[in-house]
Amino acid sequence: MGGVIDVDPALDCSRVTTLFGRPYPVQFRNQGAIDAWTRALENTEVWRRWQDPGTLCWDIRQEISWQLEHMHPMSLVPKQATEKVTANRRMLAVEISANLKYHLNKGTVIEATAALETLGVLKNQVRHPLR
């Protein structure tokens, strides 16, 4: 990423805990997360890179994880809480990156993973078993 950016206000708006009957990305937007991320990053190379259609959700997740680590280093976390904090950070990075990618792609996120591709192959084998 280059340098640490104050994304705390954006992080504060990003955790979706209640959907209120809305789809996940809609609730993310309605609670101000998109606006907060735009304010935090709008004049950065990071934001421009994230808007590139070729940028993967995984790339965004890695950069968010980097920011989280550099803003709040694990060395500051009590030893007995490191596993929980690590899991929470990972989940938050997944949530944010997926919702941002959805927004930046104007409602479309299609990324085939190895597991998804394997599932497709298995499904195809069930439909057309070898004889």
Buried (B, 14 or more C-beta within 10 A) or exposed (E): BEEEBEBEBBBEBBBBEEEEEBEEBBBBBEBBBBEBBEEBBEEBEBBEBBEEEEBEBEBBBBBBBBBBEEEBEEEEBEEEEEEEBBEEBEEBBBBBBBBBBBBBBEEEBEEEEEEEEEEEEEEEEEEEEEE
